[in-house]
């Protein structure tokens, strides 16, 4: 709605790349359709989510630990809660397929080699745990600092961190 682009209908990288350029999004090496969707979301949508809103079905490319959506394997069983334009919670069904997880970790290592500092590290012990057998699991993370931001109407997380030594100087 806020971008004017139906990214869900886009299956070719070239089309997504062209739409991103039209939206003024500068692509980086190694990005796929999922990362383009994330960037468009952050630039055009996030700040408009004023009422409590659950954003669901994140792209596999940006969700290396989440289980694939059964109806559309391009997406995952993941959600984020947004209130007043800020993220307050992140949750997902844990991926418990060791083969799929290994492929995703390897893809993350490729991204890291291309300069993606946010890529998830390869975790050999986690792969081993999955091979032994991880039951279906899930979880949600809600940061107390984010809730304090909401309750005190602070725009910057640094202003609510309790321990000054943890506050970044810049």
C-alpha positions as CSV (number, residue, x, y, z in Angstrom):
1,X,0.0,0.0,0.0
2,X,2.7,2.5,1.0
3,X,5.1,1.6,-1.9
4,X,2.5,1.0,-4.6
5,X,4.3,-2.3,-5.4
6,X,2.8,-5.8,-4.8
7,X,6.1,-7.5,-3.9
8,X,4.1,-10.7,-3.2
9,X,3.5,-11.0,-6.9
10,X,7.1,-10.6,-7.8
11,X,9.1,-13.8,-8.4
12,X,11.9,-12.5,-10.6
13,X,14.9,-10.7,-9.1
14,X,15.2,-8.4,-12.0
15,X,11.6,-7.1,-11.5
16,X,12.2,-6.6,-7.8
17,X,15.5,-4.8,-8.6
18,X,13.8,-2.4,-11.0
19,X,11.0,-1.7,-8.5
20,X,13.5,-1.0,-5.8
21,X,15.3,1.5,-8.0
22,X,12.0,3.2,-8.8
23,X,11.5,3.5,-5.0
24,X,14.9,5.0,-4.5
25,X,16.4,2.0,-2.8
26,X,20.1,1.4,-3.5
27,X,20.8,-2.3,-3.8
28,X,23.9,-3.9,-2.4
29,X,25.8,-6.9,-3.6
30,X,24.2,-10.2,-2.6
31,X,20.7,-8.9,-2.0
32,X,17.8,-11.0,-3.1
33,X,14.1,-10.3,-3.4
34,X,13.7,-10.9,0.4
35,X,16.2,-8.2,1.3
36,X,14.6,-5.8,-1.2
37,X,11.2,-6.4,0.5
38,X,12.8,-5.7,3.9
39,X,14.4,-2.5,2.8
40,X,11.2,-1.2,1.1
41,X,9.3,-2.1,4.3
42,X,11.7,-0.2,6.5
43,X,11.8,2.8,4.3
44,X,8.1,3.1,3.4
45,X,5.9,1.1,5.8
46,X,7.3,0.8,9.3
47,X,6.8,4.4,10.4
48,X,3.1,4.2,9.3
49,X,2.2,1.3,11.6
50,X,0.8,3.4,14.4
51,X,-1.9,1.0,15.8
52,X,-0.5,-2.3,17.2
53,X,0.1,-4.4,14.1
54,X,1.5,-7.9,13.6
55,X,3.6,-8.1,10.4
56,X,3.7,-11.8,9.4
57,X,5.4,-14.1,6.9
58,X,8.8,-12.6,6.5
59,X,11.0,-13.6,3.6
60,X,13.2,-16.7,4.1
61,X,16.3,-14.7,3.0
62,X,16.1,-12.4,6.1
63,X,14.9,-15.1,8.6
64,X,17.6,-17.8,8.8
65,X,16.3,-19.5,11.9
66,X,12.5,-19.5,11.1
67,X,10.5,-22.4,9.7
68,X,9.3,-22.0,6.1
69,X,5.6,-21.1,5.6
70,X,3.7,-24.3,4.5
71,X,1.7,-22.4,1.9
72,X,4.5,-20.4,0.4
73,X,8.1,-21.5,0.9
74,X,9.4,-18.0,0.0
75,X,8.2,-16.9,3.4
76,X,8.6,-18.0,7.0
77,X,6.4,-18.5,10.1
78,X,7.6,-15.3,11.6
79,X,6.0,-12.2,13.0
80,X,7.0,-8.8,14.3
81,X,4.8,-6.5,16.4
82,X,4.9,-2.8,15.6
83,X,3.4,0.0,17.7
84,X,3.7,3.7,16.8
85,X,6.1,3.0,14.0
86,X,8.6,0.9,16.1
87,X,9.2,-2.8,16.5
88,X,8.4,-4.2,19.9
89,X,8.5,-8.0,19.5
90,X,9.9,-10.6,17.1
91,X,8.8,-14.2,17.1
92,X,8.9,-17.3,14.9
93,X,8.5,-21.0,14.7
94,X,12.0,-22.5,15.0
95,X,13.4,-24.2,12.0
96,X,14.1,-27.8,13.1
97,X,15.2,-29.3,9.7
98,X,19.0,-29.8,9.9
99,X,19.4,-29.9,6.1
100,X,17.4,-26.7,5.5
101,X,19.2,-25.0,8.4
102,X,22.6,-25.9,7.1
103,X,21.8,-24.5,3.6
104,X,20.6,-21.2,5.2
105,X,23.7,-20.9,7.4
106,X,25.8,-21.5,4.3
107,X,23.8,-18.8,2.4
108,X,24.4,-16.4,5.4
109,X,28.2,-17.1,5.2
110,X,28.1,-16.2,1.5
111,X,26.4,-12.9,2.5
112,X,29.0,-12.3,5.2
113,X,31.8,-12.8,2.7
114,X,30.1,-10.2,0.5
115,X,30.1,-7.7,3.4
116,X,26.8,-8.2,5.1
117,X,27.6,-7.5,8.7
118,X,24.1,-8.6,9.9
119,X,24.4,-12.1,8.5
120,X,23.9,-14.9,11.0
121,X,27.1,-16.9,11.9
122,X,27.4,-20.6,11.0
123,X,26.6,-22.6,14.1
124,X,27.9,-26.2,13.9
125,X,26.7,-27.1,17.3
126,X,23.2,-26.0,16.5
127,X,23.2,-28.1,13.3
128,X,24.3,-31.1,15.4
129,X,21.5,-30.5,17.9
130,X,19.0,-30.4,14.9
131,X,20.4,-33.7,13.6
132,X,19.9,-35.3,16.9
133,X,16.3,-34.1,17.0
134,X,14.8,-30.8,18.0
135,X,11.1,-30.9,18.7
136,X,8.9,-28.2,17.2
137,X,9.6,-25.0,19.1
138,X,8.9,-21.3,18.9
139,X,9.2,-18.2,20.9
140,X,8.9,-14.4,21.0
141,X,11.3,-11.7,22.2
142,X,10.0,-8.5,23.8
143,X,12.6,-6.1,25.0
144,X,11.9,-4.3,28.2
145,X,13.8,-1.3,26.8
146,X,11.3,-1.1,23.9
147,X,8.4,-1.2,26.3
148,X,9.9,1.6,28.4
149,X,10.3,3.6,25.2
150,X,6.6,3.1,24.5
151,X,5.5,4.0,28.0
152,X,7.7,7.0,28.3
153,X,7.2,8.2,24.7
154,X,10.9,8.2,23.9
155,X,12.0,8.1,20.3
156,X,15.6,6.8,20.9
157,X,16.3,3.6,22.7
158,X,19.6,5.1,24.1
159,X,17.5,7.4,26.3
160,X,15.9,4.5,28.2
161,X,18.9,2.2,28.7
162,X,19.5,1.9,32.4
163,X,23.3,1.3,32.3
164,X,25.1,4.4,30.9
165,X,28.2,2.3,30.0
166,X,26.0,0.4,27.5
167,X,24.9,3.6,25.8
168,X,26.8,4.1,22.5
169,X,28.5,7.5,22.4
170,X,27.5,8.2,18.8
